[in-house]
Amino acid sequence: MGCPCDEKELTDKQKYKQLKEFINESKNKKGYLIPVLHMAQVIFGFLPPEVQNFVAKEMNTPVSVVTGVVTFYSYFKIFPTGRHTITICLGTACYVRGAKKIMEELEKKLGIKIGETTEDKRFSMGVQRCLGACGLAPVIMIDKDVHGRISAQKLDKILELYK
């Protein structure tokens, strides 16, 4: 089976068919739930309850097990994500240097809270306890780009880079 990311936009029916084929190729392999969930997320973009239920049914696994794995690993997303992910560092150095104010300003500018995605699917926002750039505090990361010594005044210019 080819990579679903090579496909044009598929219908939900085609996505479920593709996922079912992947599950059928691997459902008898022990410990294969995580790779199946990974593929489901590649196909659907996130793992809503209906996809989790489908995986559980097809793999003959309790829904509680599937949901437990999805909610345990931060890699899995249960809501649609934006094209860009903003991660705000709330580690001690960032927090004491104003990260909470940065978070509040981003929530106001984007109209979303932590864990949400903007209506235009441009940004998703989350937090992390430490990004390992304490000397640049406060820090945000957009996708894989670290932006340090952030202030509320710098946010508009930074967000414009990710149109």
Backbone torsions as a table, in degrees:
resi	resn	phi	psi	omega
1	MET	NA	133.6	-179.7
2	GLY	-75.7	171.3	178.8
3	CYS	-72.4	128.5	179.4
4	PRO	-62.6	-21.1	-178.7
5	CYS	-70.9	-13.8	177.8
6	ASP	-83.2	-9.1	-174.0
7	GLU	-85.4	156.7	167.8
8	LYS	-72.0	174.2	-179.7
9	GLU	-59.5	123.5	-177.8
10	LEU	-96.3	156.1	172.2
11	THR	-74.9	163.8	177.8
12	ASP	-59.9	-39.1	179.8
13	LYS	-60.2	-43.6	179.2
14	GLN	-66.9	-37.4	179.1
15	LYS	-64.2	-46.0	179.3
16	TYR	-64.3	-36.3	177.8
17	LYS	-63.5	-44.9	179.9
18	GLN	-62.9	-42.1	178.8
19	LEU	-66.1	-41.6	179.5
20	LYS	-61.0	-41.5	177.7
21	GLU	-60.6	-43.2	179.8
22	PHE	-64.9	-42.5	179.2
23	ILE	-62.8	-43.8	-178.8
24	ASN	-62.7	-31.6	178.1
25	GLU	-71.4	-20.9	-169.7
26	SER	-135.1	0.7	-171.2
27	LYS	-68.4	-19.2	178.8
28	ASN	-89.0	-2.5	177.2
29	LYS	-81.8	131.5	-179.6
30	LYS	-67.3	138.1	176.6
31	GLY	72.2	26.4	-174.8
32	TYR	-98.2	9.8	-179.3
33	LEU	-64.3	-43.9	-178.2
34	ILE	-62.9	-47.4	176.2
35	PRO	-60.7	-35.3	178.1
36	VAL	-66.4	-43.6	177.9
37	LEU	-64.8	-37.6	176.6
38	HIS	-60.1	-47.2	179.7
39	MET	-63.9	-39.3	178.3
40	ALA	-60.5	-40.8	179.2
41	GLN	-68.8	-35.6	176.1
42	VAL	-62.9	-42.7	-177.0
43	ILE	-71.4	-47.5	-174.0
44	PHE	-95.1	-18.5	-178.7
45	GLY	92.6	-21.7	177.1
46	PHE	-164.9	177.8	-173.9
47	LEU	-121.9	77.5	177.7
48	PRO	-68.2	165.6	-177.8
49	PRO	-52.9	-38.1	-178.6
50	GLU	-65.6	-33.6	176.8
51	VAL	-72.5	-41.1	177.2
52	GLN	-60.8	-42.6	178.3
53	ASN	-62.8	-41.1	178.7
54	PHE	-61.9	-47.0	179.4
55	VAL	-60.7	-45.5	-179.4
56	ALA	-59.8	-46.5	-178.8
57	LYS	-63.5	-48.4	-176.8
58	GLU	-66.9	-30.5	-179.1
59	MET	-96.3	3.2	-179.5
60	ASN	52.8	48.0	-177.7
61	THR	-125.2	141.4	177.5
62	PRO	-58.3	141.5	178.4
63	VAL	-58.2	-35.3	-179.4
64	SER	-61.4	-34.1	177.9
65	VAL	-68.9	-46.4	179.8
66	VAL	-60.7	-49.5	-179.4
67	THR	-63.6	-37.2	177.1
68	GLY	-60.4	-42.9	178.6
69	VAL	-67.6	-44.8	-178.3
70	VAL	-61.1	-42.3	-176.7
71	THR	-82.1	-20.2	179.5
72	PHE	-74.9	-44.2	-175.6
73	TYR	-90.4	124.6	-177.3
74	SER	-68.0	-16.3	178.2
75	TYR	-63.0	-36.2	-176.1
76	PHE	-80.2	136.7	-178.3
77	LYS	-112.9	133.1	179.1
78	ILE	-101.8	-2.4	175.3
79	PHE	-125.5	154.2	177.6
80	PRO	-61.2	144.8	179.7
81	THR	-109.1	156.8	179.6
82	GLY	-81.6	175.1	178.2
83	ARG	-63.9	-30.5	-179.7
84	HIS	-125.7	139.6	178.7
85	THR	-109.8	122.8	176.6
86	ILE	-98.0	124.8	176.7
87	THR	-117.2	123.1	-179.5
88	ILE	-99.4	127.8	178.0
89	CYS	-79.7	127.0	176.3
90	LEU	-116.9	25.1	174.3
91	GLY	-65.6	169.3	-173.6
92	THR	-55.6	-50.4	-177.5
93	ALA	-60.9	-44.6	-179.7
94	CYS	-67.9	-41.1	-177.4
95	TYR	-62.2	-47.1	-178.1
96	VAL	-70.5	-17.3	178.5
97	ARG	-100.5	15.0	169.7
98	GLY	108.0	16.8	-178.3
99	ALA	-61.7	-34.5	180.0
100	LYS	-63.4	-40.7	178.2
101	LYS	-64.4	-39.9	177.4
102	ILE	-62.4	-45.1	179.5
103	MET	-60.3	-46.3	179.7
104	GLU	-62.7	-39.4	179.5
105	GLU	-66.9	-41.3	177.0
106	LEU	-64.4	-41.7	178.0
107	GLU	-59.5	-41.0	179.6
108	LYS	-68.4	-47.7	-178.1
109	LYS	-64.1	-40.6	-174.6
110	LEU	-93.3	-16.2	179.9
111	GLY	72.3	26.9	179.3
112	ILE	-135.5	162.0	175.1
113	LYS	-105.4	172.4	176.5
114	ILE	-55.9	133.8	179.5
115	GLY	90.2	-2.0	-177.9
116	GLU	-108.2	170.5	179.9
117	THR	-125.9	141.4	178.6
118	THR	-64.0	154.4	-178.4
119	GLU	-56.7	-37.3	-179.0
120	ASP	-80.6	4.3	178.9
121	LYS	62.4	23.0	-179.8
122	ARG	-79.8	-42.6	-175.7
123	PHE	-131.9	143.7	165.1
124	SER	-117.7	153.0	-176.3
125	MET	-132.4	137.5	178.1
126	GLY	-146.4	177.2	177.9
127	VAL	-126.8	160.1	174.1
128	GLN	-142.0	150.2	-175.9
129	ARG	-74.0	-26.3	175.4
130	CYS	-162.4	131.1	176.8
131	LEU	-99.9	-1.5	176.1
132	GLY	77.7	22.9	178.8
133	ALA	-126.9	48.0	-172.7
134	CYS	-57.8	-33.2	179.8
135	GLY	-67.3	-15.6	179.6
136	LEU	-104.7	10.7	-173.3
137	ALA	-57.1	144.4	-6.0
138	PRO	-78.1	150.0	-172.6
139	VAL	-125.2	142.1	165.9
140	ILE	-126.4	155.4	176.3
141	MET	-123.3	130.3	174.2
142	ILE	-116.0	116.9	-170.2
143	ASP	56.1	-113.1	179.9
144	LYS	-109.8	7.9	-178.5
145	ASP	-94.6	125.3	178.4
146	VAL	-93.4	130.7	177.1
147	HIS	-119.5	117.5	-175.7
148	GLY	-109.4	167.5	-178.2
149	ARG	51.7	46.8	-177.1
150	ILE	-73.6	142.7	170.9
151	SER	-132.6	161.8	179.3
152	ALA	-57.3	-34.1	-178.8
153	GLN	-68.8	-26.1	-178.1
154	LYS	-84.6	-13.9	-172.1
155	LEU	-61.8	-44.6	-178.4
156	ASP	-57.8	-45.6	-179.8
157	LYS	-62.5	-41.6	180.0
158	ILE	-66.8	-45.5	-179.0
159	LEU	-62.5	-33.0	179.3
160	GLU	-62.9	-25.5	178.7
161	LEU	-66.7	-15.2	-172.6
162	TYR	-117.4	43.5	177.2
163	LYS	-72.7	NA	NA
